[in-house]
Amino acid sequence: MKTFLASIFLFIFSNTVFSQKEIVPTSTEIEFWLTKSDKSILLAKQNVVLRFKNEVNTHQTIEIDDKQTAQTIEGFGFALTGGSAEVINQLNTDVKKQLLQELFGAKETGIAISYLRISIGASDLDSTVFSYDDLTLGETDLTLSKFSLSPDKHWLIPLLKEILLINPKIKILACPWSPPVWMKNNNSTKGGSLLTKYYPVYANYFVKYIQQMKAEGIPIDAITPQNEPLHPGNNPSLLMLANEQANFIKNDLGPAFEKANLATKIIIYDHNCNKPEYPISILNDAVARKYIAGSAFHLYEGNIDALTTVHNTHPDKGLYFTEQWTSSEGDFGGDFKWHIKNVLIGSMNNWSKVALEWNLANNAVYGPHTDGGCTQCKGAITINSSNSYSKNVAFYIIAQASKFVPAGSIKIASSVIGNLQNVAFKTPFGKTVLIVENEGAKAEIFNIKYKGHWANTSLDAGAVATYIW
């Protein structure tokens, strides 16, 4: 009888303690990191002590509800273009080591970038155009006997190996700008379409790439079949219509991955938010969809809520925001506000598992790039010389999340009030993270409400804060 009563008492006591922990976070101090759009403060921890209290006031309130959960986050980061790798590798050893720690080191030493996008073959931000099976005009290589990663073994692959030593868990998404020219109907690196007779060969090209990168110690977590498939004007580039991508995946790429026992995810589309019907039409194909993990988007056209349109149609498939560039002619404050609102907060509030900016680094004249490639794309980092680099707006856009929201975090509910754009997460370590942007023209005072208690704070116009508790 005593044992029975003791068990009841222990049960009641345990549940009372649990309830108190859930309801009374008043002893919790809130960490507060701030960036201002005028650059007067750049990702700096604030000395202001914020705590939850029982005091109610009349200020507007952002309420956090961690019982309402959405997608699991896979990471935040950039495209490590061939050009980015080239200029980073030109730094002297000590400065390069410092930069890589600042980018990929844990939050104590860096901004903890957790996701990278790389090109399969050249992107337009490589010094030259190449594939891994380039031949003289008129030649073909149906067995891919001449396939070689050698064009990337000078800059990209060695740098990826250094990054993986710092963060072995970083995820890598790879995508092509163009197949080898001999597989195309126009014999050009620019535009044209993939000839259907080469679909099986091209599928094996992806398989070889993934297998050989793995042999180099570089795991490829996911691929997209084509970067910007509706933009054949870049160099390199390819036109790949939705029905062509669906046929390639269901008849060739998916079965090739299955046969090779590859766990690498296939993510479709990888283009603008103005055409959600493109990925939806592919996912509507029952055979193709079984090979597909999700859809990827950019935001040079359309609205970020296109991701939710696709999610609502196919809620079992992931969403990935994979590219947005900042211009050499852009203004820090304007770019910072727009990208935080759309790329970071917007994509996360519309089911994206990642938020990626475009190129990680370039030189002082926005190179290298291919002939016809982007001449105004500004990297997150500018390599000024072998001894010097500087951080640009894209660095701070991604850092505002990547430093505090690790892979495996879960997006949770938070209310949007007036000019205060925001998104919230629960990390794998039990921390709650809230990112808030003041879109308004004046300072805003507001509360953060969590489990029945309030913390009062404020943000200047254009400022962005990350709160952690």
Secondary structure, DSSP 8 states (H G I E B T S, - for coil): -HHHHHHHHHHHHHHHHHHHHHH--TT-EEEEEEE-TTSSS-SEE----EE-BS---SSEEEEEEEEEEEEE--EEEEE--HHHHHHHTTS-HHHHHHHHHHHHS-TTTS----EEEEEES--TTSSS---SS---TT---TT-TT---GGGTTTHHHHHHHHHHH-TT-EEEEEES---GGGBSSSSSSS--B-GGGHHHHHHHHHHHHHHHHHTT----EE-S-SSTT-TTSSS-----HHHHHHHIIIIIHHHHHHTT---EEEEEEEEET-THHHHHHHTSHHHHTTEEEEEEEEEEE-TTHHHHHHHH-TTSEEEEEE---BTT--HHHHHHHHIIIIIIIHHTTTEEEEEEEESEEETTS----TTS-SSB--SEEEEETTEEEE-HHHHHHHHHHTT--TT-EEEEE--BTTEEEEEEE-TTS-EEEEEEE-SSS-EEEEEEETTEEEEEEE-TT-EEEEE-
